[in-house]
Every structure is written in structure tokens, then in C-alpha cells.
């Protein structure tokens, strides 16, 4: 390590959200913590929130001002039609009443401005040790920038201290005078015939050009060691010009919208976790059923029932003499999990069938070996018998007859087993 110290870089954050005059009532309710999304706030700190610009009744005054603009514009328009002797148009506009004092836009004629920085910057321990009040410095810088950028159009500003990070809200009412002109078709001369008080956000360059607004904020807060945010728009233009993949745009959502999206994401993750837990639980049940089935089959208490379409497990029925006694039944691990039980039966059925075939092959091999030994003993007796005395030949007669019966029985058993095996193979082939 070279011993150099590189301080962490923090960005100043500036966002603008469109507003309509009808939004002011909800804005005020949220400011006073009487409405809106207030679930994430520390209400024990709400008394620390403070107005920075504007009177307490700024919202009501703003609504009255906008209504007054619409009324003045309506009167001026009617008077202009009267002066030009356009009676029908004058009567029509008189009946229609005042119109909104702004052109229809997607975002609305007003702007809410939010200024903040990372919470860690405000809570820097070194700054506190040096006696710096970063909230006060940020507040002074924010008020100056708002005044420089919007002038008297900033009708309200406040700071909030009861949320995650210190931040400042401001409302901008961009009033301007719009000239209504008329062009003389013969001379081409353009003449101002009337003026209108209108709300026009584009009158402020930092609203018309969002990148310029970010540059302006970055320059205003630079002395606080806060830097401008990422130049995403510039990166998008550069990528488009070079034919490269475009960086993903970042869309700022209101706090309530963001929290709703987070809650949906949490709900989705919870559902996914629930599904995974259900799958794990099902696998555990199946594993227990397989282990239990293996133990019960090994102990002879359970056997595989292949009479059904799908192999299953059933208790072994014990026999005592000519009577049959029912088994002890299936254990709970198998009784309560029929699907897992059938899968276990399907898993063990081929293994047991293989063991049976192996045992049958061993038995048949042993039988062939024993028959060969009997045949060799019979041939030996037949060769030696004529040389023996008559009494001995007579005493061996019973042994010869018993051996003959054993050989005949073994031959019959072998033929029966062969016939059964051939019949079974024939049925399987069908």
C-alpha cells in the first residue's frame, strides 16, 4: 500500500416530477403527514421537518393564482373577440367559460423538484467531529440553486428529516406571458393582438433540458464535495452513434410507487420460496416413503402388488396351515403418501424381479447339478449291481426304486418349470 487516501465519491441527486394543480391537495396532505404513503416514516422526527420557502397556505394561494390566470385569460379573450366584432365566437367563448391556463402535456404544467444525497454523506463522522453541519450546508446550497434556477416561480420548499435520508422538496409554478399574434396575409407583418398568462415549464432551461439541469446542480453543489450524477443520456447517445447496445434507462418512481413495486417483488419472492419449500417437503416425504418401503420389503412385511395397472405396495398375508392371517397393514409413511408409495413400488419392482430371476436361475442350475449327480450314482449302481451277491442285490432294490422315483419327479418338475417359463415369455411378448 502507498498510504494514499481516496475519499468516497457521493453524488448530488436531483429529480423532477410533473404535477397538475389538482395534485396540490394530496401533496399538502402528505407534507403534513395526514395522507399518502407515510408507512416508512419515523413520526417521532416529523416535528423536525421545516418549510424553507413559501407561506403555510402556499398551496391555497397557488390554486387561487392559477384560477385567477384562467379567469383573466377568459375575459381578455372575450374582449378581443368583441373588439374584432366576432359576436358568435364571443358568445360561444362566454358560455364555455375559462380554460386551463396551460397547454395539454403528459407531465402537467407544474414541477416538483427533489434534492438529496446519500445518507452516508449526511452522517459522515469526520464532518461531525469537525463541527460541520452537512444538512445546514446542503439546505443553504439547495435554496440558492432553486432561487437561481427558478426565481420567484419556486412557491414552496421544505426539508424532510423523518425519512431514510435528509432531502428537500420544492414546487415550481412556471408562469409566463405568452403573446398571441396575427400575421397580415398581404404584407406578412406579424402583430401582437393579445397576451395570456400561462403555465409553461419550458421557460426554465433546467426543465427544458434535463441534462443541463443536472449539470447546473452538479456545479452548484461541487463546493460541498458532491458530484454530478451519471451522464446516462450522454452514454445512450454515444452508444447509439457507435451502434453499440444502449445502456438501460433509469426511470425514477415516486416513493409510493417504488414501495408498491418492492412489496410486489417481496410477494413474488415469498411465493417462489413457498413453492420451493413445498417441493422440498414433497421430496422429503418421497424419500421417507422409499426408505420405509425398502425396510418393509426387506423384513417381509410388505410386498409389491403388480395386479393393478400401476405397481403398488401391500401388506404380506401370512399363512398358518390352511388359514390366512391378515398382515399388520402399511406404516403411516406409506399409508399417507399414496403417490410416493406407488413411485417406491415402481422403483423396487424391477429390482425384485431381477432378484427373483437370479434366484430361479440359481435354483435351476442347482437342480441340473443334483440330477446329474443322481444319474451318475444310478449308473454306478447299475454297473456294480450284477457283481454283488443276491442278498445284497435284493436289499438294494428299495434304494433303486426310490432313486428311480426321484429321477422321474425331477424330470417332471423340470419340464413343468420350462413350460411355465415359456408360457410367461409368450404372454410378455403379447
C-alpha positions as CSV (number, residue, x, y, z in Angstrom):
1,X,0.0,0.0,0.0
2,X,1.3,3.5,-0.9
3,X,-0.5,5.1,2.1
4,X,-2.7,7.4,-0.1
5,X,-6.3,8.0,0.9
6,X,-9.0,8.2,-1.7
7,X,-12.3,9.6,-0.3
8,X,-15.5,8.0,-1.3
9,X,-17.4,9.9,-4.0
10,X,-21.0,10.9,-3.4
11,X,-23.5,12.3,-6.0
12,X,-26.0,15.0,-5.5
13,X,-29.4,13.7,-6.6
14,X,-31.9,15.9,-8.4
15,X,-35.2,14.7,-9.7
16,X,-38.2,16.4,-11.3
17,X,-41.7,15.1,-11.3
18,X,-44.6,16.6,-13.3
19,X,-47.6,17.9,-11.3
20,X,-51.1,19.2,-12.0
21,X,-52.8,21.8,-9.9
22,X,-55.2,19.1,-8.7
23,X,-52.2,17.3,-7.2
24,X,-51.5,20.1,-4.7
25,X,-54.2,18.9,-2.2
26,X,-52.6,15.4,-1.9
27,X,-49.1,17.0,-1.8
28,X,-50.1,19.1,1.2
29,X,-51.7,16.2,3.0
30,X,-48.5,14.2,2.6
31,X,-46.4,17.2,3.7
32,X,-48.5,17.4,6.9
33,X,-48.3,13.6,7.3
34,X,-52.1,13.4,7.1
35,X,-52.3,11.3,3.9
36,X,-50.4,9.5,1.2
37,X,-47.8,6.8,1.9
38,X,-46.5,7.5,5.4
39,X,-45.7,3.9,6.4
40,X,-42.0,4.3,6.2
41,X,-41.6,7.5,8.2
42,X,-40.3,7.9,11.7
43,X,-43.1,10.0,13.2
44,X,-41.1,10.8,16.3
45,X,-38.9,13.0,14.0
46,X,-41.7,14.6,11.9
47,X,-41.5,17.7,14.0
48,X,-38.0,18.3,12.7
49,X,-39.4,18.8,9.1
50,X,-39.3,22.5,8.2
51,X,-40.6,24.9,5.5
52,X,-37.8,26.7,3.7
53,X,-39.7,28.8,1.1
54,X,-43.3,29.9,1.0
55,X,-46.1,30.6,3.5
56,X,-48.1,28.0,5.3
57,X,-51.0,28.5,3.0
58,X,-48.9,28.4,-0.2
59,X,-51.0,25.6,-1.8
60,X,-54.3,27.5,-1.5
61,X,-52.6,30.7,-2.8
62,X,-51.2,28.8,-5.7
63,X,-54.6,27.3,-6.6
64,X,-56.2,30.8,-6.4
65,X,-53.4,32.2,-8.6
66,X,-53.9,29.6,-11.3
67,X,-57.7,30.1,-11.2
68,X,-57.2,33.8,-11.5
69,X,-54.9,33.3,-14.5
70,X,-57.6,31.3,-16.3
71,X,-60.3,33.9,-15.5
72,X,-58.1,36.8,-16.7
73,X,-57.3,34.9,-19.9
74,X,-61.0,34.2,-20.5
75,X,-62.0,37.9,-20.0
76,X,-59.2,39.0,-22.3
77,X,-60.2,36.6,-25.0
78,X,-63.9,37.6,-24.9
79,X,-62.9,41.3,-25.1
80,X,-60.6,40.6,-28.0
81,X,-63.4,38.9,-29.9
82,X,-65.8,41.8,-29.0
83,X,-63.2,44.3,-30.4
84,X,-63.0,42.3,-33.7
85,X,-66.8,42.2,-33.9
86,X,-66.9,38.4,-33.8
87,X,-70.2,38.1,-32.0
88,X,-70.8,34.4,-32.5
89,X,-67.3,33.4,-31.3
90,X,-67.7,35.8,-28.4
91,X,-71.0,34.3,-27.3
92,X,-69.6,30.8,-27.6
93,X,-66.5,31.5,-25.5
94,X,-68.6,33.3,-22.9
95,X,-70.7,30.2,-22.5
96,X,-67.7,27.8,-22.4
97,X,-66.1,29.7,-19.5
98,X,-62.4,29.8,-18.5
99,X,-60.0,27.2,-19.9
100,X,-56.9,25.8,-18.2
101,X,-54.0,28.2,-18.3
102,X,-51.6,25.7,-19.9
103,X,-51.3,23.6,-22.9
104,X,-52.1,19.9,-22.5
105,X,-49.0,17.9,-21.6
106,X,-48.3,14.4,-20.4
107,X,-46.5,15.5,-17.2
108,X,-48.5,18.6,-16.3
109,X,-47.7,22.3,-16.0
110,X,-46.1,22.3,-12.6
111,X,-42.9,20.6,-11.3
112,X,-41.9,19.0,-8.1
113,X,-38.1,19.1,-7.5
114,X,-36.4,16.8,-5.1
115,X,-32.8,17.3,-3.9
116,X,-30.8,14.9,-1.8
117,X,-27.6,12.9,-1.4
118,X,-26.6,9.5,0.0
119,X,-27.4,9.1,3.7
120,X,-23.8,8.3,4.4
121,X,-22.7,11.7,3.2
122,X,-25.0,13.4,5.7
123,X,-23.9,11.1,8.6
124,X,-20.1,11.4,7.9
125,X,-18.3,11.0,11.3
126,X,-15.3,13.2,10.3
127,X,-17.6,16.1,9.4
128,X,-19.4,15.8,12.7
129,X,-16.1,15.7,14.5
130,X,-15.0,18.9,12.8
131,X,-18.3,20.5,13.8
132,X,-19.7,20.7,10.3
133,X,-23.5,20.6,9.8
134,X,-23.9,19.0,6.4
135,X,-27.7,19.3,6.5
136,X,-27.4,23.0,7.0
137,X,-24.8,23.3,4.2
138,X,-26.9,21.3,1.9
139,X,-30.0,23.3,2.8
140,X,-28.3,26.7,2.0
141,X,-26.9,25.4,-1.2
142,X,-30.3,24.0,-2.3
143,X,-32.2,27.2,-1.6
144,X,-29.6,29.2,-3.6
145,X,-29.8,26.9,-6.5
146,X,-33.6,26.9,-6.5
147,X,-33.7,30.7,-6.4
148,X,-31.1,31.0,-9.2
149,X,-32.8,28.4,-11.4
150,X,-36.4,29.3,-10.9
151,X,-36.6,32.7,-9.3
152,X,-40.0,33.6,-7.8
153,X,-41.6,30.6,-9.5
154,X,-40.5,28.5,-6.5
155,X,-43.6,28.8,-4.4
156,X,-42.8,26.2,-1.8
157,X,-39.8,24.3,-0.4
158,X,-39.3,22.1,2.6
159,X,-36.8,19.7,4.2
160,X,-37.8,16.3,5.5
161,X,-35.9,14.6,8.3
162,X,-38.3,11.8,9.2
163,X,-37.4,9.5,6.3
164,X,-34.3,7.5,5.4
165,X,-32.2,10.4,4.2
166,X,-32.4,14.1,4.6
167,X,-34.0,15.6,1.4
168,X,-35.6,18.8,0.1
169,X,-38.8,19.1,-1.8
170,X,-39.8,22.2,-3.9
171,X,-42.7,23.1,-6.1
172,X,-42.3,25.3,-9.2
173,X,-45.1,27.2,-10.8
174,X,-43.6,28.4,-14.1
175,X,-45.8,31.4,-15.0
176,X,-45.1,33.3,-18.2
177,X,-46.7,35.8,-20.5
178,X,-47.5,34.4,-23.9
179,X,-48.1,36.8,-26.8
180,X,-51.0,36.0,-29.2
181,X,-50.0,37.2,-32.7
182,X,-51.7,37.5,-36.1
183,X,-50.0,37.7,-39.4
184,X,-51.1,40.0,-42.2
185,X,-51.5,37.8,-45.3
186,X,-50.8,40.7,-47.7
187,X,-47.8,42.3,-46.0
188,X,-46.6,39.3,-43.9
189,X,-46.4,41.6,-40.9
190,X,-46.8,39.8,-37.6
191,X,-48.7,41.8,-35.0
192,X,-49.3,41.1,-31.3
193,X,-53.1,41.1,-30.7
194,X,-53.3,39.9,-27.1
195,X,-51.3,38.4,-24.2
196,X,-52.1,35.5,-22.0
197,X,-50.8,34.4,-18.5
198,X,-49.8,30.8,-19.0
199,X,-48.0,28.0,-17.2
200,X,-45.1,27.0,-19.3
201,X,-42.4,24.7,-17.8
202,X,-40.1,25.1,-20.8
203,X,-39.5,28.7,-19.8
204,X,-36.8,27.4,-17.4
205,X,-33.8,25.9,-19.2
206,X,-33.1,23.4,-16.5
207,X,-36.6,21.9,-17.1
208,X,-36.5,22.1,-20.9
209,X,-33.0,20.4,-20.9
210,X,-32.8,17.8,-18.2
211,X,-29.1,17.3,-18.8
212,X,-28.4,21.0,-18.4
213,X,-30.4,20.8,-15.1
214,X,-28.1,18.0,-13.8
215,X,-25.0,20.0,-14.9
216,X,-26.4,23.0,-13.0
217,X,-27.0,21.1,-9.8
218,X,-23.6,19.4,-10.0
219,X,-21.8,22.8,-10.3
220,X,-23.9,24.3,-7.5
221,X,-23.0,21.5,-5.0
222,X,-19.4,21.0,-6.1
223,X,-18.0,23.0,-3.2
224,X,-19.7,20.5,-0.8
225,X,-17.6,17.7,-2.5
226,X,-20.8,16.3,-4.1
227,X,-20.5,15.4,-7.8
228,X,-23.0,15.3,-10.7
229,X,-24.8,12.0,-11.2
230,X,-24.0,9.6,-14.1
231,X,-24.3,11.0,-17.6
232,X,-26.7,8.4,-18.7
233,X,-28.3,10.4,-21.5
234,X,-24.9,11.2,-23.0
235,X,-23.9,7.5,-22.7
236,X,-27.0,6.5,-24.5
237,X,-26.4,9.0,-27.4
238,X,-22.8,7.8,-27.7
239,X,-23.8,4.2,-27.8
240,X,-26.5,4.9,-30.4
241,X,-24.0,6.8,-32.6
242,X,-21.4,4.0,-32.4
243,X,-24.0,1.3,-33.0
244,X,-23.4,-0.3,-29.5
245,X,-26.1,-1.8,-27.1
246,X,-27.9,1.0,-25.3
247,X,-27.4,1.3,-21.5
248,X,-30.6,0.6,-19.6
249,X,-32.6,3.7,-18.9
250,X,-33.2,4.6,-15.3
251,X,-36.8,5.6,-14.5
252,X,-37.4,7.4,-11.2
253,X,-40.6,6.4,-9.5
254,X,-42.4,8.2,-6.7
255,X,-41.8,6.7,-3.2
256,X,-45.3,5.2,-3.0
257,X,-44.9,3.6,-6.5
258,X,-41.4,2.3,-5.6
259,X,-42.6,0.8,-2.3
260,X,-45.6,-0.8,-4.1
261,X,-43.2,-2.4,-6.6
262,X,-41.0,-3.6,-3.8
263,X,-43.9,-5.2,-2.0
264,X,-45.0,-6.9,-5.2
265,X,-41.4,-8.2,-5.6
266,X,-41.4,-9.4,-2.0
267,X,-44.7,-11.2,-2.5
268,X,-43.4,-12.8,-5.7
269,X,-40.2,-14.0,-3.8
270,X,-42.3,-15.3,-0.9
271,X,-44.5,-17.3,-3.4
272,X,-41.3,-18.7,-5.0
273,X,-39.9,-19.6,-1.6
274,X,-43.2,-21.2,-0.7
275,X,-43.2,-23.3,-3.9
276,X,-39.6,-24.4,-3.3
277,X,-40.4,-25.4,0.3
278,X,-43.4,-27.4,-0.9
279,X,-41.2,-29.2,-3.5
280,X,-38.6,-29.9,-0.8
281,X,-41.2,-31.2,1.6
282,X,-42.7,-33.4,-1.2
283,X,-39.2,-34.8,-1.9
284,X,-38.7,-35.4,1.8
285,X,-42.0,-37.3,2.0
286,X,-41.0,-39.3,-1.1
287,X,-37.5,-40.1,0.4
288,X,-39.1,-41.3,3.7
289,X,-41.5,-43.5,1.7
290,X,-38.7,-45.1,-0.3
291,X,-36.6,-45.8,2.8
292,X,-39.7,-47.2,4.7
293,X,-40.6,-49.3,1.6
294,X,-37.1,-50.8,1.4
295,X,-37.1,-51.6,5.2
296,X,-40.6,-53.2,5.0
297,X,-39.8,-55.2,1.9
298,X,-36.5,-56.4,3.4
299,X,-38.3,-57.5,6.6
300,X,-41.0,-59.4,4.6
301,X,-43.9,-57.3,5.9
302,X,-44.7,-55.6,2.6
303,X,-44.7,-57.0,-1.0
304,X,-45.3,-55.5,-4.4
305,X,-48.8,-55.8,-5.8
306,X,-48.4,-56.0,-9.6
307,X,-52.0,-56.9,-10.3
308,X,-53.0,-53.3,-10.7
309,X,-52.1,-51.1,-13.7
310,X,-49.6,-49.3,-11.6
311,X,-47.4,-51.3,-9.2
312,X,-48.3,-50.7,-5.5
313,X,-47.3,-52.0,-2.1
314,X,-49.5,-54.2,0.1
315,X,-49.1,-56.0,3.4
316,X,-47.9,-59.6,3.2
317,X,-50.6,-62.1,4.2
318,X,-49.2,-64.8,6.5
319,X,-50.3,-68.4,6.3
320,X,-50.7,-70.9,9.2
321,X,-51.8,-74.3,7.9
322,X,-54.8,-73.8,5.7
323,X,-55.8,-70.4,7.3
324,X,-54.6,-67.0,6.2
325,X,-54.0,-64.3,8.7
326,X,-54.0,-60.6,7.6
327,X,-50.8,-58.6,7.7
328,X,-50.2,-55.7,10.1
329,X,-51.1,-53.1,7.5
330,X,-48.9,-50.4,5.9
331,X,-46.9,-48.0,8.1
332,X,-48.1,-44.3,8.2
333,X,-45.2,-43.2,6.0
334,X,-46.6,-45.4,3.2
335,X,-50.3,-45.1,4.0
336,X,-50.5,-41.3,4.0
337,X,-48.4,-40.9,0.8
338,X,-50.0,-43.0,-1.9
339,X,-48.2,-41.2,-4.8
340,X,-44.8,-41.7,-3.1
341,X,-45.7,-45.3,-2.2
342,X,-46.5,-46.1,-5.9
343,X,-43.3,-44.5,-7.0
344,X,-41.4,-46.6,-4.5
345,X,-43.2,-49.7,-5.7
346,X,-42.2,-48.8,-9.3
347,X,-38.7,-48.3,-8.2
348,X,-38.3,-51.6,-6.3
349,X,-40.4,-53.8,-8.7
350,X,-37.6,-54.2,-11.4
351,X,-35.0,-54.9,-8.6
352,X,-37.2,-57.6,-7.0
353,X,-38.0,-59.1,-10.4
354,X,-34.3,-59.3,-11.2
355,X,-33.6,-60.9,-7.8
356,X,-36.3,-63.5,-8.5
357,X,-34.9,-64.3,-11.9
358,X,-31.4,-64.6,-10.4
359,X,-32.7,-66.9,-7.7
360,X,-34.7,-69.0,-10.2
361,X,-31.6,-69.4,-12.4
362,X,-29.5,-70.4,-9.4
363,X,-32.2,-73.0,-8.4
364,X,-32.4,-74.4,-11.9
365,X,-28.6,-74.7,-12.1
366,X,-28.6,-76.5,-8.7
367,X,-31.4,-78.8,-9.9
368,X,-29.5,-79.7,-13.0
369,X,-26.4,-80.4,-11.0
370,X,-28.3,-82.6,-8.5
371,X,-30.0,-84.5,-11.3
372,X,-26.6,-85.2,-12.9
373,X,-25.2,-86.4,-9.6
374,X,-28.2,-88.8,-9.2
375,X,-27.8,-90.0,-12.7
376,X,-24.1,-90.7,-12.1
377,X,-24.9,-92.6,-8.9
378,X,-27.6,-94.6,-10.7
379,X,-25.2,-95.5,-13.5
380,X,-22.6,-96.6,-10.9
381,X,-25.1,-98.8,-9.1
382,X,-26.3,-100.3,-12.4
383,X,-22.6,-101.2,-13.2
384,X,-21.8,-102.7,-9.8
385,X,-25.1,-104.4,-9.0
386,X,-24.6,-107.6,-11.2
387,X,-21.4,-108.4,-9.4
388,X,-22.9,-108.3,-6.0
389,X,-24.4,-111.4,-4.1
390,X,-28.1,-111.9,-4.4
391,X,-28.9,-110.9,-0.8
392,X,-27.2,-107.6,-1.3
393,X,-28.9,-107.0,-4.7
394,X,-32.3,-107.7,-3.1
395,X,-31.5,-105.3,-0.2
396,X,-30.6,-102.5,-2.7
397,X,-33.9,-102.9,-4.6
398,X,-35.7,-100.4,-2.4
399,X,-32.9,-97.9,-2.9
400,X,-33.1,-98.4,-6.7
401,X,-36.9,-97.9,-6.7
402,X,-36.6,-94.7,-4.5
403,X,-33.9,-93.3,-6.8
404,X,-36.0,-94.1,-9.8
405,X,-39.0,-92.2,-8.4
406,X,-36.7,-89.2,-7.5
407,X,-35.4,-89.1,-11.1
408,X,-38.8,-89.2,-12.6
409,X,-40.1,-86.5,-10.3
410,X,-37.1,-84.2,-11.1
411,X,-37.7,-84.7,-14.8
412,X,-41.4,-83.8,-14.5
413,X,-40.6,-80.7,-12.3
414,X,-38.0,-79.6,-14.9
415,X,-40.5,-80.0,-17.8
416,X,-43.2,-78.1,-15.8
417,X,-40.9,-75.2,-15.0
418,X,-39.8,-75.0,-18.6
419,X,-43.4,-75.0,-19.8
420,X,-44.3,-72.2,-17.3
421,X,-41.4,-70.1,-18.3
422,X,-42.2,-70.5,-22.0
423,X,-45.9,-69.5,-21.3
424,X,-44.8,-66.4,-19.3
425,X,-42.5,-65.3,-22.1
426,X,-45.2,-65.8,-24.6
427,X,-47.6,-63.7,-22.6
428,X,-45.0,-61.0,-22.1
429,X,-44.3,-60.9,-25.9
430,X,-48.1,-60.3,-26.5
